[in-house]
Amino acid sequence: MKKRKLIIPIALGAVGLAYYNRKALKNEFLIYKDYYENLSKELSQVSFASKKVLFNVMQLLDQVSESSDTIENLLTEIDDFSQEVNKTLDSF
């Protein structure tokens, strides 16, 4: 009889602890779920920002390439002009 009286409170205590642990684990899961959802959103924003920066850098590189082509063409024209001037001066 004494054993039965002891078993019931112990069993109820174990069930209570299991319920409390389940609730605590569920709350902890929800906290981590929110954390990972926020982290995922932030990472996607960083990814978008890095793609945008990369796109801008590529545009700048294109502009630099176009500018260097223009400068190269100008230098070629200057060189051609200077050769013409030298030929003209040599003829005098």
N, C-alpha and C positions, 0 to 999 in steps of 0.2 A: 504494500500500500504506500509506504514511504517513497519507494522508487517511482511509482506512478506520479506522485505529487511532485517529484523532482523533474521527471522527464517532461511534463507539460510546460512548465516555465522555461526550461532549457530550449525546448522545441520552439516555443513562441519567441524566445529571444533570438534564436537562430534565424527564424523567418523574418523577424523585425530587422535584424542586421542585413540579411540578404536584400530586403526591400529597400532599406536605406542605401546600401551599396549600389543597388540597381539605379536608384534615383540619382545618386551622386555621379555615377558613371554616365548616365544619360545627360546630366547637366554639363559634365566635362566634355562629353562628345559634342554637344551643341556649341560650347565655347570654341573648341578646336575647329568645328565645321565653319563657324563664322570667321575665325582667324584665317583658315585656308581659302575661303571664298574671297575675303578681302585681299589676301596675298595674291590670289589668282588675278583679281581685277587690277591690282597695282602692277603686276608683271605684264599684263596685256597692255597697260598704258605705257609702260617703259618700252615694251617691244614696238608699239606704234610710234613712240617718240624716236626711238633709235632708227626705225625705218625712215621716218621723216628726215632725220639728220643725215642719214646715208644718202637719201634722194637729193637733199640740198648740196651735199658734198659732191655728188656726181654732176650736178648742174654746174657747180663752180669749176670742176675739172674740165667740163666741156667748154666753158667760157675761157678758161686759161688756154686750152688747146686751140680754140679759135683765135685768141689773141696772139699766141705764139706763131700760128700760121700767118696771121696778118703781119706780124713783126718780121717773120722770115721773108715774106713777099716784099716788104718795104726794103729790107736789107739787100735783097737780090736786085731790086730796081735801082737802089743807090749804087750798088756795085756796077751795074750795067751803065748807069749814067756816068760814073767816074771813069769807066773804060772809054766811053765815047768822048769825054772831055780830054782824057789823055791822048787819044788818037788825034783829036782836033789840035791840041797843043803841039803834038809831035809833027804835024803837017806844016806848021809855021816854021 
